[in-house]
Amino acid sequence: MALAAKILLIIASIGLIIVVLLQSGKSAGLSGAIGGGAEQLMGKQKARGIDALLGRLTVIFAVLFMVFAILLGYFLKSGA
């Protein structure tokens, strides 16, 4: 069970890193480079939708990361 928690923790951490790097910052970072063409074709609403989706995914991956880290600590402490 600890092995499954380790694997899920690694998947959640990689997902969290990717989603955070895709978000736009003040200088429009990587998300601006990727979504720049879509913004011209679809208008400003599309870019806001992508940023909102990335924000929701960040929260989901952060919660999953915390849950799996706590589970892994419990399994390692109990020796399961």
mmCIF file of the N, C-alpha and C atoms, coordinates in Angstrom:
data_MODEL
# 
_entry.id   MODEL 
# 
loop_
_atom_site.group_PDB 
_atom_site.id 
_atom_site.type_symbol 
_atom_site.label_atom_id 
_atom_site.label_alt_id 
_atom_site.label_comp_id 
_atom_site.label_asym_id 
_atom_site.label_entity_id 
_atom_site.label_seq_id 
_atom_site.pdbx_PDB_ins_code 
_atom_site.Cartn_x 
_atom_site.Cartn_y 
_atom_site.Cartn_z 
_atom_site.occupancy 
_atom_site.B_iso_or_equiv 
_atom_site.pdbx_formal_charge 
_atom_site.auth_seq_id 
_atom_site.auth_comp_id 
_atom_site.auth_asym_id 
_atom_site.auth_atom_id 
_atom_site.pdbx_PDB_model_num 
ATOM 1   N N  . MET A 1 1  ? 0.820   -1.204 0.000   1.00 0.00 ? 1  MET A N  1 
ATOM 2   C CA . MET A 1 1  ? 0.000   0.000  0.000   1.00 0.00 ? 1  MET A CA 1 
ATOM 3   C C  . MET A 1 1  ? 0.860   1.262  0.000   1.00 0.00 ? 1  MET A C  1 
ATOM 4   N N  . ALA A 1 2  ? 2.013   1.164  0.670   1.00 0.00 ? 2  ALA A N  1 
ATOM 5   C CA . ALA A 1 2  ? 2.912   2.316  0.690   1.00 0.00 ? 2  ALA A CA 1 
ATOM 6   C C  . ALA A 1 2  ? 3.460   2.595  -0.706  1.00 0.00 ? 2  ALA A C  1 
ATOM 7   N N  . LEU A 1 3  ? 3.692   1.538  -1.483  1.00 0.00 ? 3  LEU A N  1 
ATOM 8   C CA . LEU A 1 3  ? 4.190   1.724  -2.852  1.00 0.00 ? 3  LEU A CA 1 
ATOM 9   C C  . LEU A 1 3  ? 3.161   2.460  -3.707  1.00 0.00 ? 3  LEU A C  1 
ATOM 10  N N  . ALA A 1 4  ? 1.894   2.099  -3.555  1.00 0.00 ? 4  ALA A N  1 
ATOM 11  C CA . ALA A 1 4  ? 0.831   2.789  -4.308  1.00 0.00 ? 4  ALA A CA 1 
ATOM 12  C C  . ALA A 1 4  ? 0.758   4.256  -3.905  1.00 0.00 ? 4  ALA A C  1 
ATOM 13  N N  . ALA A 1 5  ? 0.908   4.548  -2.607  1.00 0.00 ? 5  ALA A N  1 
ATOM 14  C CA . ALA A 1 5  ? 0.879   5.933  -2.146  1.00 0.00 ? 5  ALA A CA 1 
ATOM 15  C C  . ALA A 1 5  ? 2.074   6.712  -2.694  1.00 0.00 ? 5  ALA A C  1 
ATOM 16  N N  . LYS A 1 6  ? 3.241   6.063  -2.774  1.00 0.00 ? 6  LYS A N  1 
ATOM 17  C CA . LYS A 1 6  ? 4.423   6.727  -3.338  1.00 0.00 ? 6  LYS A CA 1 
ATOM 18  C C  . LYS A 1 6  ? 4.207   7.061  -4.812  1.00 0.00 ? 6  LYS A C  1 
ATOM 19  N N  . ILE A 1 7  ? 3.670   6.105  -5.560  1.00 0.00 ? 7  ILE A N  1 
ATOM 20  C CA . ILE A 1 7  ? 3.442   6.328  -6.991  1.00 0.00 ? 7  ILE A CA 1 
ATOM 21  C C  . ILE A 1 7  ? 2.427   7.444  -7.209  1.00 0.00 ? 7  ILE A C  1 
ATOM 22  N N  . LEU A 1 8  ? 1.339   7.433  -6.438  1.00 0.00 ? 8  LEU A N  1 
ATOM 23  C CA . LEU A 1 8  ? 0.324   8.479  -6.580  1.00 0.00 ? 8  LEU A CA 1 
ATOM 24  C C  . LEU A 1 8  ? 0.863   9.841  -6.160  1.00 0.00 ? 8  LEU A C  1 
ATOM 25  N N  . LEU A 1 9  ? 1.733   9.867  -5.148  1.00 0.00 ? 9  LEU A N  1 
ATOM 26  C CA . LEU A 1 9  ? 2.342   11.122 -4.714  1.00 0.00 ? 9  LEU A CA 1 
ATOM 27  C C  . LEU A 1 9  ? 3.245   11.685 -5.811  1.00 0.00 ? 9  LEU A C  1 
ATOM 28  N N  . ILE A 1 10 ? 3.992   10.835 -6.473  1.00 0.00 ? 10 ILE A N  1 
ATOM 29  C CA . ILE A 1 10 ? 4.860   11.284 -7.561  1.00 0.00 ? 10 ILE A CA 1 
ATOM 30  C C  . ILE A 1 10 ? 4.028   11.825 -8.731  1.00 0.00 ? 10 ILE A C  1 
ATOM 31  N N  . ILE A 1 11 ? 2.940   11.123 -9.069  1.00 0.00 ? 11 ILE A N  1 
ATOM 32  C CA . ILE A 1 11 ? 2.067   11.585 -10.156 1.00 0.00 ? 11 ILE A CA 1 
ATOM 33  C C  . ILE A 1 11 ? 1.438   12.933 -9.805  1.00 0.00 ? 11 ILE A C  1 
ATOM 34  N N  . ALA A 1 12 ? 0.975   13.073 -8.554  1.00 0.00 ? 12 ALA A N  1 
ATOM 35  C CA . ALA A 1 12 ? 0.349   14.330 -8.131  1.00 0.00 ? 12 ALA A CA 1 
ATOM 36  C C  . ALA A 1 12 ? 1.369   15.464 -8.134  1.00 0.00 ? 12 ALA A C  1 
ATOM 37  N N  . SER A 1 13 ? 2.605   15.193 -7.707  1.00 0.00 ? 13 SER A N  1 
ATOM 38  C CA . SER A 1 13 ? 3.609   16.253 -7.665  1.00 0.00 ? 13 SER A CA 1 
ATOM 39  C C  . SER A 1 13 ? 4.018   16.691 -9.073  1.00 0.00 ? 13 SER A C  1 
ATOM 40  N N  . ILE A 1 14 ? 4.165   15.750 -9.991  1.00 0.00 ? 14 ILE A N  1 
ATOM 41  C CA . ILE A 1 14 ? 4.497   16.110 -11.377 1.00 0.00 ? 14 ILE A CA 1 
ATOM 42  C C  . ILE A 1 14 ? 3.352   16.907 -12.006 1.00 0.00 ? 14 ILE A C  1 
ATOM 43  N N  . GLY A 1 15 ? 2.119   16.471 -11.768 1.00 0.00 ? 15 GLY A N  1 
ATOM 44  C CA . GLY A 1 15 ? 0.960   17.208 -12.273 1.00 0.00 ? 15 GLY A CA 1 
ATOM 45  C C  . GLY A 1 15 ? 0.894   18.616 -11.719 1.00 0.00 ? 15 GLY A C  1 
ATOM 46  N N  . LEU A 1 16 ? 1.187   18.767 -10.424 1.00 0.00 ? 16 LEU A N  1 
ATOM 47  C CA . LEU A 1 16 ? 1.165   20.092 -9.800  1.00 0.00 ? 16 LEU A CA 1 
ATOM 48  C C  . LEU A 1 16 ? 2.239   20.991 -10.397 1.00 0.00 ? 16 LEU A C  1 
ATOM 49  N N  . ILE A 1 17 ? 3.422   20.460 -10.605 1.00 0.00 ? 17 ILE A N  1 
ATOM 50  C CA . ILE A 1 17 ? 4.501   21.245 -11.204 1.00 0.00 ? 17 ILE A CA 1 
ATOM 51  C C  . ILE A 1 17 ? 4.117   21.715 -12.606 1.00 0.00 ? 17 ILE A C  1 
ATOM 52  N N  . ILE A 1 18 ? 3.572   20.812 -13.407 1.00 0.00 ? 18 ILE A N  1 
ATOM 53  C CA . ILE A 1 18 ? 3.207   21.163 -14.781 1.00 0.00 ? 18 ILE A CA 1 
ATOM 54  C C  . ILE A 1 18 ? 2.121   22.227 -14.814 1.00 0.00 ? 18 ILE A C  1 
ATOM 55  N N  . VAL A 1 19 ? 1.095   22.063 -13.975 1.00 0.00 ? 19 VAL A N  1 
ATOM 56  C CA . VAL A 1 19 ? -0.019  23.022 -13.978 1.00 0.00 ? 19 VAL A CA 1 
ATOM 57  C C  . VAL A 1 19 ? 0.440   24.393 -13.503 1.00 0.00 ? 19 VAL A C  1 
ATOM 58  N N  . VAL A 1 20 ? 1.311   24.441 -12.502 1.00 0.00 ? 20 VAL A N  1 
ATOM 59  C CA . VAL A 1 20 ? 1.801   25.734 -12.017 1.00 0.00 ? 20 VAL A CA 1 
ATOM 60  C C  . VAL A 1 20 ? 2.654   26.420 -13.080 1.00 0.00 ? 20 VAL A C  1 
ATOM 61  N N  . LEU A 1 21 ? 3.472   25.651 -13.789 1.00 0.00 ? 21 LEU A N  1 
ATOM 62  C CA . LEU A 1 21 ? 4.302   26.254 -14.832 1.00 0.00 ? 21 LEU A CA 1 
ATOM 63  C C  . LEU A 1 21 ? 3.477   26.751 -16.021 1.00 0.00 ? 21 LEU A C  1 
ATOM 64  N N  . LEU A 1 22 ? 2.325   26.159 -16.262 1.00 0.00 ? 22 LEU A N  1 
ATOM 65  C CA . LEU A 1 22 ? 1.491   26.589 -17.384 1.00 0.00 ? 22 LEU A CA 1 
ATOM 66  C C  . LEU A 1 22 ? 0.690   27.854 -17.083 1.00 0.00 ? 22 LEU A C  1 
ATOM 67  N N  . GLN A 1 23 ? 0.567   28.229 -15.808 1.00 0.00 ? 23 GLN A N  1 
ATOM 68  C CA . GLN A 1 23 ? -0.226  29.408 -15.466 1.00 0.00 ? 23 GLN A CA 1 
ATOM 69  C C  . GLN A 1 23 ? 0.481   30.680 -15.889 1.00 0.00 ? 23 GLN A C  1 
ATOM 70  N N  . SER A 1 24 ? -0.324  31.672 -16.221 1.00 0.00 ? 24 SER A N  1 
ATOM 71  C CA . SER A 1 24 ? 0.254   32.950 -16.639 1.00 0.00 ? 24 SER A CA 1 
ATOM 72  C C  . SER A 1 24 ? 0.545   33.797 -15.412 1.00 0.00 ? 24 SER A C  1 
ATOM 73  N N  . GLY A 1 25 ? 1.657   34.471 -15.474 1.00 0.00 ? 25 GLY A N  1 
ATOM 74  C CA . GLY A 1 25 ? 2.027   35.395 -14.419 1.00 0.00 ? 25 GLY A CA 1 
ATOM 75  C C  . GLY A 1 25 ? 1.844   36.818 -14.906 1.00 0.00 ? 25 GLY A C  1 
ATOM 76  N N  . LYS A 1 26 ? 2.568   37.733 -14.283 1.00 0.00 ? 26 LYS A N  1 
ATOM 77  C CA . LYS A 1 26 ? 2.476   39.128 -14.713 1.00 0.00 ? 26 LYS A CA 1 
ATOM 78  C C  . LYS A 1 26 ? 3.050   39.316 -16.112 1.00 0.00 ? 26 LYS A C  1 
ATOM 79  N N  . SER A 1 27 ? 4.037   38.492 -16.466 1.00 0.00 ? 27 SER A N  1 
ATOM 80  C CA . SER A 1 27 ? 4.645   38.617 -17.788 1.00 0.00 ? 27 SER A CA 1 
ATOM 81  C C  . SER A 1 27 ? 4.070   37.608 -18.775 1.00 0.00 ? 27 SER A C  1 
ATOM 82  N N  . ALA A 1 28 ? 2.974   36.969 -18.415 1.00 0.00 ? 28 ALA A N  1 
ATOM 83  C CA . ALA A 1 28 ? 2.232   36.030 -19.256 1.00 0.00 ? 28 ALA A CA 1 
ATOM 84  C C  . ALA A 1 28 ? 2.993   34.745 -19.525 1.00 0.00 ? 28 ALA A C  1 
ATOM 85  N N  . GLY A 1 29 ? 4.071   34.459 -18.864 1.00 0.00 ? 29 GLY A N  1 
ATOM 86  C CA . GLY A 1 29 ? 4.822   33.213 -18.835 1.00 0.00 ? 29 GLY A CA 1 
ATOM 87  C C  . GLY A 1 29 ? 4.560   32.203 -19.943 1.00 0.00 ? 29 GLY A C  1 
ATOM 88  N N  . LEU A 1 30 ? 4.591   30.949 -19.588 1.00 0.00 ? 30 LEU A N  1 
ATOM 89  C CA . LEU A 1 30 ? 4.443   29.865 -20.547 1.00 0.00 ? 30 LEU A CA 1 
ATOM 90  C C  . LEU A 1 30 ? 3.010   29.787 -21.083 1.00 0.00 ? 30 LEU A C  1 
ATOM 91  N N  . SER A 1 31 ? 2.040   30.092 -20.237 1.00 0.00 ? 31 SER A N  1 
ATOM 92  C CA . SER A 1 31 ? 0.655   30.059 -20.674 1.00 0.00 ? 31 SER A CA 1 
ATOM 93  C C  . SER A 1 31 ? 0.397   31.103 -21.761 1.00 0.00 ? 31 SER A C  1 
ATOM 94  N N  . GLY A 1 32 ? 1.035   32.248 -21.649 1.00 0.00 ? 32 GLY A N  1 
ATOM 95  C CA . GLY A 1 32 ? 0.883   33.273 -22.668 1.00 0.00 ? 32 GLY A CA 1 
ATOM 96  C C  . GLY A 1 32 ? 1.505   32.852 -23.986 1.00 0.00 ? 32 GLY A C  1 
ATOM 97  N N  . ALA A 1 33 ? 2.608   32.124 -23.902 1.00 0.00 ? 33 ALA A N  1 
ATOM 98  C CA . ALA A 1 33 ? 3.259   31.663 -25.124 1.00 0.00 ? 33 ALA A CA 1 
ATOM 99  C C  . ALA A 1 33 ? 2.412   30.605 -25.819 1.00 0.00 ? 33 ALA A C  1 
ATOM 100 N N  . ILE A 1 34 ? 1.790   29.733 -25.045 1.00 0.00 ? 34 ILE A N  1 
ATOM 101 C CA . ILE A 1 34 ? 0.967   28.665 -25.622 1.00 0.00 ? 34 ILE A CA 1 
ATOM 102 C C  . ILE A 1 34 ? -0.397  29.204 -26.048 1.00 0.00 ? 34 ILE A C  1 
ATOM 103 N N  . GLY A 1 35 ? -1.010  29.996 -25.199 1.00 0.00 ? 35 GLY A N  1 
ATOM 104 C CA . GLY A 1 35 ? -2.359  30.472 -25.478 1.00 0.00 ? 35 GLY A CA 1 
ATOM 105 C C  . GLY A 1 35 ? -2.418  31.751 -26.282 1.00 0.00 ? 35 GLY A C  1 
ATOM 106 N N  . GLY A 1 36 ? -1.278  32.296 -26.667 1.00 0.00 ? 36 GLY A N  1 
ATOM 107 C CA . GLY A 1 36 ? -1.255  33.558 -27.397 1.00 0.00 ? 36 GLY A CA 1 
ATOM 108 C C  . GLY A 1 36 ? -1.979  33.491 -28.720 1.00 0.00 ? 36 GLY A C  1 
ATOM 109 N N  . GLY A 1 37 ? -1.780  32.414 -29.466 1.00 0.00 ? 37 GLY A N  1 
ATOM 110 C CA . GLY A 1 37 ? -2.459  32.256 -30.746 1.00 0.00 ? 37 GLY A CA 1 
ATOM 111 C C  . GLY A 1 37 ? -3.942  32.047 -30.571 1.00 0.00 ? 37 GLY A C  1 
ATOM 112 N N  . ALA A 1 38 ? -4.333  31.326 -29.540 1.00 0.00 ? 38 ALA A N  1 
ATOM 113 C CA . ALA A 1 38 ? -5.753  31.086 -29.281 1.00 0.00 ? 38 ALA A CA 1 
ATOM 114 C C  . ALA A 1 38 ? -6.447  32.372 -28.871 1.00 0.00 ? 38 ALA A C  1 
ATOM 115 N N  . GLU A 1 39 ? -5.712  33.244 -28.211 1.00 0.00 ? 39 GLU A N  1 
ATOM 116 C CA . GLU A 1 39 ? -6.302  34.501 -27.782 1.00 0.00 ? 39 GLU A CA 1 
ATOM 117 C C  . GLU A 1 39 ? -6.663  35.365 -28.991 1.00 0.00 ? 39 GLU A C  1 
ATOM 118 N N  . GLN A 1 40 ? -5.859  35.324 -30.018 1.00 0.00 ? 40 GLN A N  1 
ATOM 119 C CA . GLN A 1 40 ? -6.147  36.107 -31.214 1.00 0.00 ? 40 GLN A CA 1 
ATOM 120 C C  . GLN A 1 40 ? -7.299  35.503 -32.003 1.00 0.00 ? 40 GLN A C  1 
ATOM 121 N N  . LEU A 1 41 ? -7.378  34.177 -32.014 1.00 0.00 ? 41 LEU A N  1 
ATOM 122 C CA . LEU A 1 41 ? -8.434  33.527 -32.787 1.00 0.00 ? 41 LEU A CA 1 
ATOM 123 C C  . LEU A 1 41 ? -9.769  33.517 -32.055 1.00 0.00 ? 41 LEU A C  1 
ATOM 124 N N  . MET A 1 42 ? -9.742  33.242 -30.770 1.00 0.00 ? 42 MET A N  1 
ATOM 125 C CA . MET A 1 42 ? -10.981 33.041 -30.014 1.00 0.00 ? 42 MET A CA 1 
ATOM 126 C C  . MET A 1 42 ? -11.386 34.245 -29.175 1.00 0.00 ? 42 MET A C  1 
ATOM 127 N N  . GLY A 1 43 ? -10.556 35.215 -29.039 1.00 0.00 ? 43 GLY A N  1 
ATOM 128 C CA . GLY A 1 43 ? -10.877 36.369 -28.223 1.00 0.00 ? 43 GLY A CA 1 
ATOM 129 C C  . GLY A 1 43 ? -10.337 36.211 -26.818 1.00 0.00 ? 43 GLY A C  1 
ATOM 130 N N  . LYS A 1 44 ? -10.562 37.214 -25.998 1.00 0.00 ? 44 LYS A N  1 
ATOM 131 C CA . LYS A 1 44 ? -10.030 37.227 -24.637 1.00 0.00 ? 44 LYS A CA 1 
ATOM 132 C C  . LYS A 1 44 ? -10.726 36.217 -23.725 1.00 0.00 ? 44 LYS A C  1 
ATOM 133 N N  . GLN A 1 45 ? -11.965 35.880 -23.991 1.00 0.00 ? 45 GLN A N  1 
ATOM 134 C CA . GLN A 1 45 ? -12.728 34.980 -23.126 1.00 0.00 ? 45 GLN A CA 1 
ATOM 135 C C  . GLN A 1 45 ? -12.078 33.601 -23.055 1.00 0.00 ? 45 GLN A C  1 
ATOM 136 N N  . LYS A 1 46 ? -11.527 33.123 -24.154 1.00 0.00 ? 46 LYS A N  1 
ATOM 137 C CA . LYS A 1 46 ? -10.889 31.810 -24.199 1.00 0.00 ? 46 LYS A CA 1 
ATOM 138 C C  . LYS A 1 46 ? -9.686  31.768 -23.263 1.00 0.00 ? 46 LYS A C  1 
ATOM 139 N N  . ALA A 1 47 ? -8.892  32.827 -23.247 1.00 0.00 ? 47 ALA A N  1 
ATOM 140 C CA . ALA A 1 47 ? -7.704  32.865 -22.394 1.00 0.00 ? 47 ALA A CA 1 
ATOM 141 C C  . ALA A 1 47 ? -8.104  32.864 -20.929 1.00 0.00 ? 47 ALA A C  1 
ATOM 142 N N  . ARG A 1 48 ? -9.165  33.577 -20.583 1.00 0.00 ? 48 ARG A N  1 
ATOM 143 C CA . ARG A 1 48 ? -9.630  33.573 -19.190 1.00 0.00 ? 48 ARG A CA 1 
ATOM 144 C C  . ARG A 1 48 ? -10.133 32.203 -18.797 1.00 0.00 ? 48 ARG A C  1 
ATOM 145 N N  . GLY A 1 49 ? -10.747 31.494 -19.717 1.00 0.00 ? 49 GLY A N  1 
ATOM 146 C CA . GLY A 1 49 ? -11.234 30.151 -19.433 1.00 0.00 ? 49 GLY A CA 1 
ATOM 147 C C  . GLY A 1 49 ? -10.089 29.182 -19.175 1.00 0.00 ? 49 GLY A C  1 
ATOM 148 N N  . ILE A 1 50 ? -9.008  29.330 -19.940 1.00 0.00 ? 50 ILE A N  1 
ATOM 149 C CA . ILE A 1 50 ? -7.842  28.480 -19.737 1.00 0.00 ? 50 ILE A CA 1 
ATOM 150 C C  . ILE A 1 50 ? -7.199  28.782 -18.388 1.00 0.00 ? 50 ILE A C  1 
ATOM 151 N N  . ASP A 1 51 ? -7.086  30.052 -18.044 1.00 0.00 ? 51 ASP A N  1 
ATOM 152 C CA . ASP A 1 51 ? -6.510  30.419 -16.747 1.00 0.00 ? 51 ASP A CA 1 
ATOM 153 C C  . ASP A 1 51 ? -7.375  29.923 -15.594 1.00 0.00 ? 51 ASP A C  1 
ATOM 154 N N  . ALA A 1 52 ? -8.693  29.980 -15.755 1.00 0.00 ? 52 ALA A N  1 
ATOM 155 C CA . ALA A 1 52 ? -9.584  29.480 -14.707 1.00 0.00 ? 52 ALA A CA 1 
ATOM 156 C C  . ALA A 1 52 ? -9.447  27.966 -14.561 1.00 0.00 ? 52 ALA A C  1 
ATOM 157 N N  . LEU A 1 53 ? -9.345  27.266 -15.678 1.00 0.00 ? 53 LEU A N  1 
ATOM 158 C CA . LEU A 1 53 ? -9.163  25.819 -15.634 1.00 0.00 ? 53 LEU A CA 1 
ATOM 159 C C  . LEU A 1 53 ? -7.841  25.455 -14.966 1.00 0.00 ? 53 LEU A C  1 
ATOM 160 N N  . LEU A 1 54 ? -6.776  26.171 -15.308 1.00 0.00 ? 54 LEU A N  1 
ATOM 161 C CA . LEU A 1 54 ? -5.481  25.905 -14.689 1.00 0.00 ? 54 LEU A CA 1 
ATOM 162 C C  . LEU A 1 54 ? -5.513  26.206 -13.190 1.00 0.00 ? 54 LEU A C  1 
ATOM 163 N N  . GLY A 1 55 ? -6.259  27.213 -12.794 1.00 0.00 ? 55 GLY A N  1 
ATOM 164 C CA . GLY A 1 55 ? -6.404  27.511 -11.370 1.00 0.00 ? 55 GLY A CA 1 
ATOM 165 C C  . GLY A 1 55 ? -7.113  26.391 -10.624 1.00 0.00 ? 55 GLY A C  1 
ATOM 166 N N  . ARG A 1 56 ? -8.177  25.861 -11.236 1.00 0.00 ? 56 ARG A N  1 
ATOM 167 C CA . ARG A 1 56 ? -8.897  24.745 -10.605 1.00 0.00 ? 56 ARG A CA 1 
ATOM 168 C C  . ARG A 1 56 ? -8.026  23.497 -10.537 1.00 0.00 ? 56 ARG A C  1 
ATOM 169 N N  . LEU A 1 57 ? -7.290  23.226 -11.608 1.00 0.00 ? 57 LEU A N  1 
ATOM 170 C CA . LEU A 1 57 ? -6.404  22.061 -11.615 1.00 0.00 ? 57 LEU A CA 1 
ATOM 171 C C  . LEU A 1 57 ? -5.301  22.196 -10.576 1.00 0.00 ? 57 LEU A C  1 
ATOM 172 N N  . THR A 1 58 ? -4.821  23.413 -10.346 1.00 0.00 ? 58 THR A N  1 
ATOM 173 C CA . THR A 1 58 ? -3.805  23.632 -9.318  1.00 0.00 ? 58 THR A CA 1 
ATOM 174 C C  . THR A 1 58 ? -4.344  23.263 -7.939  1.00 0.00 ? 58 THR A C  1 
ATOM 175 N N  . VAL A 1 59 ? -5.558  23.683 -7.649  1.00 0.00 ? 59 VAL A N  1 
ATOM 176 C CA . VAL A 1 59 ? -6.163  23.357 -6.356  1.00 0.00 ? 59 VAL A CA 1 
ATOM 177 C C  . VAL A 1 59 ? -6.348  21.849 -6.223  1.00 0.00 ? 59 VAL A C  1 
ATOM 178 N N  . ILE A 1 60 ? -6.821  21.203 -7.265  1.00 0.00 ? 60 ILE A N  1 
ATOM 179 C CA . ILE A 1 60 ? -7.051  19.754 -7.218  1.00 0.00 ? 60 ILE A CA 1 
ATOM 180 C C  . ILE A 1 60 ? -5.748  19.007 -6.986  1.00 0.00 ? 60 ILE A C  1 
ATOM 181 N N  . PHE A 1 61 ? -4.709  19.341 -7.763  1.00 0.00 ? 61 PHE A N  1 
ATOM 182 C CA . PHE A 1 61 ? -3.422  18.656 -7.602  1.00 0.00 ? 61 PHE A CA 1 
ATOM 183 C C  . PHE A 1 61 ? -2.791  18.952 -6.249  1.00 0.00 ? 61 PHE A C  1 
ATOM 184 N N  . ALA A 1 62 ? -2.961  20.163 -5.719  1.00 0.00 ? 62 ALA A N  1 
ATOM 185 C CA . ALA A 1 62 ? -2.409  20.490 -4.405  1.00 0.00 ? 62 ALA A CA 1 
ATOM 186 C C  . ALA A 1 62 ? -3.089  19.676 -3.310  1.00 0.00 ? 62 ALA A C  1 
ATOM 187 N N  . VAL A 1 63 ? -4.407  19.537 -3.390  1.00 0.00 ? 63 VAL A N  1 
ATOM 188 C CA . VAL A 1 63 ? -5.135  18.735 -2.401  1.00 0.00 ? 63 VAL A CA 1 
ATOM 189 C C  . VAL A 1 63 ? -4.727  17.270 -2.497  1.00 0.00 ? 63 VAL A C  1 
ATOM 190 N N  . LEU A 1 64 ? -4.631  16.754 -3.726  1.00 0.00 ? 64 LEU A N  1 
ATOM 191 C CA . LEU A 1 64 ? -4.194  15.371 -3.903  1.00 0.00 ? 64 LEU A CA 1 
ATOM 192 C C  . LEU A 1 64 ? -2.785  15.163 -3.359  1.00 0.00 ? 64 LEU A C  1 
ATOM 193 N N  . PHE A 1 65 ? -1.903  16.113 -3.591  1.00 0.00 ? 65 PHE A N  1 
ATOM 194 C CA . PHE A 1 65 ? -0.541  16.014 -3.088  1.00 0.00 ? 65 PHE A CA 1 
ATOM 195 C C  . PHE A 1 65 ? -0.527  15.933 -1.563  1.00 0.00 ? 65 PHE A C  1 
ATOM 196 N N  . MET A 1 66 ? -1.302  16.793 -0.907  1.00 0.00 ? 66 MET A N  1 
ATOM 197 C CA . MET A 1 66 ? -1.343  16.780 0.559   1.00 0.00 ? 66 MET A CA 1 
ATOM 198 C C  . MET A 1 66 ? -1.928  15.484 1.097   1.00 0.00 ? 66 MET A C  1 
ATOM 199 N N  . VAL A 1 67 ? -3.002  15.009 0.478   1.00 0.00 ? 67 VAL A N  1 
ATOM 200 C CA . VAL A 1 67 ? -3.638  13.776 0.937   1.00 0.00 ? 67 VAL A CA 1 
ATOM 201 C C  . VAL A 1 67 ? -2.692  12.591 0.788   1.00 0.00 ? 67 VAL A C  1 
ATOM 202 N N  . PHE A 1 68 ? -2.034  12.481 -0.363  1.00 0.00 ? 68 PHE A N  1 
ATOM 203 C CA . PHE A 1 68 ? -1.126  11.357 -0.584  1.00 0.00 ? 68 PHE A CA 1 
ATOM 204 C C  . PHE A 1 68 ? 0.108   11.442 0.312   1.00 0.00 ? 68 PHE A C  1 
ATOM 205 N N  . ALA A 1 69 ? 0.575   12.654 0.603   1.00 0.00 ? 69 ALA A N  1 
ATOM 206 C CA . ALA A 1 69 ? 1.717   12.809 1.511   1.00 0.00 ? 69 ALA A CA 1 
ATOM 207 C C  . ALA A 1 69 ? 1.339   12.367 2.923   1.00 0.00 ? 69 ALA A C  1 
ATOM 208 N N  . ILE A 1 70 ? 0.145   12.719 3.373   1.00 0.00 ? 70 ILE A N  1 
ATOM 209 C CA . ILE A 1 70 ? -0.320  12.294 4.699   1.00 0.00 ? 70 ILE A CA 1 
ATOM 210 C C  . ILE A 1 70 ? -0.510  10.787 4.740   1.00 0.00 ? 70 ILE A C  1 
ATOM 211 N N  . LEU A 1 71 ? -1.112  10.223 3.702   1.00 0.00 ? 71 LEU A N  1 
ATOM 212 C CA . LEU A 1 71 ? -1.285  8.764  3.647   1.00 0.00 ? 71 LEU A CA 1 
ATOM 213 C C  . LEU A 1 71 ? 0.052   8.031  3.643   1.00 0.00 ? 71 LEU A C  1 
ATOM 214 N N  . LEU A 1 72 ? 1.002   8.542  2.894   1.00 0.00 ? 72 LEU A N  1 
ATOM 215 C CA . LEU A 1 72 ? 2.310   7.913  2.843   1.00 0.00 ? 72 LEU A CA 1 
ATOM 216 C C  . LEU A 1 72 ? 2.990   7.964  4.209   1.00 0.00 ? 72 LEU A C  1 
ATOM 217 N N  . GLY A 1 73 ? 2.885   9.094  4.886   1.00 0.00 ? 73 GLY A N  1 
ATOM 218 C CA . GLY A 1 73 ? 3.435   9.188  6.241   1.00 0.00 ? 73 GLY A CA 1 
ATOM 219 C C  . GLY A 1 73 ? 2.777   8.232  7.195   1.00 0.00 ? 73 GLY A C  1 
ATOM 220 N N  . TYR A 1 74 ? 1.475   8.054  7.068   1.00 0.00 ? 74 TYR A N  1 
ATOM 221 C CA . TYR A 1 74 ? 0.763   7.099  7.931   1.00 0.00 ? 74 TYR A CA 1 
ATOM 222 C C  . TYR A 1 74 ? 1.198   5.668  7.645   1.00 0.00 ? 74 TYR A C  1 
ATOM 223 N N  . PHE A 1 75 ? 1.304   5.317  6.368   1.00 0.00 ? 75 PHE A N  1 
ATOM 224 C CA . PHE A 1 75 ? 1.709   3.949  6.020   1.00 0.00 ? 75 PHE A CA 1 
ATOM 225 C C  . PHE A 1 75 ? 3.143   3.650  6.440   1.00 0.00 ? 75 PHE A C  1 
ATOM 226 N N  . LEU A 1 76 ? 4.024   4.603  6.301   1.00 0.00 ? 76 LEU A N  1 
ATOM 227 C CA . LEU A 1 76 ? 5.409   4.383  6.672   1.00 0.00 ? 76 LEU A CA 1 
ATOM 228 C C  . LEU A 1 76 ? 5.571   4.308  8.191   1.00 0.00 ? 76 LEU A C  1 
ATOM 229 N N  . LYS A 1 77 ? 4.762   5.067  8.924   1.00 0.00 ? 77 LYS A N  1 
ATOM 230 C CA . LYS A 1 77 ? 4.844   5.039  10.387  1.00 0.00 ? 77 LYS A CA 1 
ATOM 231 C C  . LYS A 1 77 ? 4.264   3.748  10.935  1.00 0.00 ? 77 LYS A C  1 
ATOM 232 N N  . SER A 1 78 ? 3.175   3.284  10.349  1.00 0.00 ? 78 SER A N  1 
ATOM 233 C CA . SER A 1 78 ? 2.528   2.075  10.860  1.00 0.00 ? 78 SER A CA 1 
ATOM 234 C C  . SER A 1 78 ? 3.225   0.803  10.369  1.00 0.00 ? 78 SER A C  1 
ATOM 235 N N  . GLY A 1 79 ? 4.104   0.935  9.388   1.00 0.00 ? 79 GLY A N  1 
ATOM 236 C CA . GLY A 1 79 ? 4.844   -0.217 8.891   1.00 0.00 ? 79 GLY A CA 1 
ATOM 237 C C  . GLY A 1 79 ? 4.066   -1.084 7.930   1.00 0.00 ? 79 GLY A C  1 
ATOM 238 N N  . ALA A 1 80 ? 3.010   -0.554 7.332   1.00 0.00 ? 80 ALA A N  1 
ATOM 239 C CA . ALA A 1 80 ? 2.173   -1.342 6.423   1.00 0.00 ? 80 ALA A CA 1 
ATOM 240 C C  . ALA A 1 80 ? 2.768   -1.480 5.097   1.00 0.00 ? 80 ALA A C  1 
# 
